[in-house]
Amino acid sequence: MEGVEQISRSAADELYNLTHSEMHVDLINLEPFVEKMLSAVTKGRFLPRHHTAGDMPIIHCATIGSVQRQLMAK
């Protein structure tokens, strides 16, 4: 990984998958940012996920037609 200074969270997630798969993959020469991103992804794998709606209403759609109507609504 020498010379790779930044990676996205999704790239770190894919690298996590590789390092924890049946293939033997070792990541070496990690830059500090890359190491922190991989650490964040690893920690996130073991934490419970909490989803919040925030200020947006949750709309339940029973059919694909109701999803389309919601997406087309102004």
Secondary structure, 3 states (H helix, E strand, C coil): CCCCCCCCHHHHHHHHHHHCCCCCCCCCCCCHHHHHHHHHHHHHHHCCCCCCCCCCCCCCCCCHHHHHHHHHCC
